[in-house]
């Protein structure tokens, strides 16, 4: 899984998508928690976000049709990691996500 930075409001479009091509979401769902946490950590670090270690993760409701997980870092910071159809991760936080969904 690759990662990119925060979504820009003008680049986010609603999509009707159940599962990314390549089964990336299913792979995340079936990973042992430690491996999933390490994978999410890598996406967060690659996006240049601050996190020393992911202590826990959980799948959440899809974001604009794309599978998503929360990743809670050792310092308590929580990131939202969203997978697109190519398995590329977008890393954001709740405030950025809310602003993007409102178009602001």
Buried (B, 14 or more C-beta within 10 A) or exposed (E): BEBBEBBEEEEBEEEEBEBBEEEBBEBBEEBEEEEBBBBBBBBBBBBEBEBEEBBBBEEEEBBBBBBBBBBBBEEEBBBBBBBBBEBBBBBBBEEBBEBBBEEE
